[in-house]
């Protein structure tokens, strides 16, 4: 959050600065206090009106000057302060807000934005992360630095990668998105995760890159697959066809990740997943059932297709593979709520299944359906 000591100091000089988005951490408060104690109030923020300089302008300049301090704690506090001043969601004094993002005479650069961007290469990870977050608060005024910001997706520190991902969502245009997409193919899995998270932060404006993100559902690293599944739904429905295709992947881990992603996409993905229940492969049908189950009641439009799989034996797979389909169907139907009531007689037949797992799951499902039926009758 905004350093408490600097906020108090600014208030004493008649400037109204934005309040903190989050409570100030003890570390940030101590760092800010050290600035004041070491330099003194008059040195940290001198507002000599007799020289004709606007107090707000002077304040911004003094804080920007601290970006070059030898102490990384001081640099971090200063860059956080500038970011807070630039944040359009905070109530800064109008002149402070205007000054911190002011462009040069040619209208090409904002000097204070450029100064913050230099700290993207700072030797201290905390400073790099703070600079990345601050640039995001400058939004389009930081557009010239989006390539540098994207390069931090490969940073060695997690806090920096995450800060970069968050800010790219506020700063990026199509050129920046292309830079982020390049990191989806990075050899470093941490960089791939950071790029996926950046697209997730961007949401539907990055929908053109849904196929690229979907491809990572088949990544060899579980953490990358998980990140892709968590981000894909945020890019909108354009990723659905690509995830459906991956339900047919030869590798189980890819099918599981695709099912997870489709589950988060809800009803929009239900028909695509249900279409794969017509496949002969038990593995593919199980993946489709997993996806429908992950949707919960949002997938209830396909409850009849799920119920068909309770007794399905249309394929030529072994008995063991067939029972996994039946088990998947029972588990998916459990997530459909009262929509499964018409299929209770079919579920009851599974109480005599040769697989104990299926008998147990069927019994629990029937008990659930009885409860739904009782509630409906009472209402």
Protein Blocks (a to p, Z undefined) as FASTA:
>chain_A
ZZfklmmmmmmnopacdddfbdcdfklmmmmmmmmmmnopmlmoccdfknopafklmmmm
mmmmmmmpmblklmmmmmmmmmmmmpmkbccdfklmmmmmpccfkopacfklmmmmmmmm
pcbfklmmmmmmmmmmnmmmlmmmmmmmmmmmmpfbfklmmmmmmmmmmmpcfklmmmmm
mmmmpfblklmmmmmmmmmmnmmmlmmmmmmmmmmmmpfbfklmmmmmmmmmmnojklmm
mmmmmmmpfblklmmmmmmmmmmnmmmlmmmmmmmmmpmblklmmmmmmmmmmnmmmlmm
mmmmmmmmmmgckbccdfklmmmmmmmmmmmmmmnojmlmmmmmmmmmmmmccbfklmmm
mmmmmmmmmmmmmmmmmZZ
